[in-house]
Amino acid sequence: MGDSGRLGHVMRMFHGVCRLRDLLQRGVSEREVRAAVVRGELVRVRKGLYALPDADRAFVAARRTRSLLTCASAASFYGLWTLPPPGQRPNQFHLLRQTGADAPNAIIHRDSWVPPDEHAPVAGLADVVLHALRCLPELEALLVAESAMHRGLSLDFLRERLPGNRNAPARAVLDLVDTGAESPIETLARTHLRRAGFHVEAQVEIDGVGWVDQLVEGWLILELDGKSHEERGQRDKDRRRDRAAQLRGHPVFRYGYAEVVHRPEAFVAEVARMLRFPTGIDS
């Protein structure tokens, strides 16, 4: 592999932003680095740090400040659930810095329990989740924690690192974590309904219908629809399933992301009304 090919390979290995020493250790010469800057193929971020022109600005910001992305700023790296729509980043980064002054326009986290990612300027998965539990609003922290469970992170591991009264709110979020949800909207719907006093089961198999997202009070089926349900083939399948459920005495309510995330009170009220008046007619 030539110098130019090796340079591109190493830069991609480090997610588009790399220290000069890491380049040199992997056989890239300073001459090739300087030539790449002249050609516009690399950007000199600061002394000893280079980035590809299209590098993720969050990764560049972390490397520039000798920090690691964590909490909400690192959730997408690990495929964790968050409330903002995909691709929408907050202007303020969450950074892990164990020493040094606070970076401007950043929320700084100081504690660390596990090693960071080997190549990206990102804190380890457990650190990201623990920071989220101690920092984010309750429901946002719940989404991060619950999706981390799908990646094999242990609730016991997290609880052991959240002792004392100071961490009581974070432990309370862990009490809300449950299995079965396959998307953020399912987690939020379950949480809102359980808090309203309803019995909610996730991912229930019903004879003649198949698996449903949630079953409320053993009767009402909730289907929480993502973008895939907007496709015609999926819509036709959903309608057939809905008819099969209704023929077996199970009414079906379908809700989208905005209805559960942005109008939770109306969502819960509508479910409550159906459970109180099975015929749909007020008496």
Helices and strands as residue ranges (DSSP letters): H 3-13, E 17-19, H 20-25, H 30-38, E 43-46, E 49-51, H 57-64, E 68-69, G 71-73, G 76-78, E 93-96, E 106-109, H 125-135, H 138-150, H 155-160, G 165-167, H 168-176, H 184-195, E 200-206, E 210-216, E 220-225, G 227-230, H 232-247, E 252-256, H 257-261, H 264-276
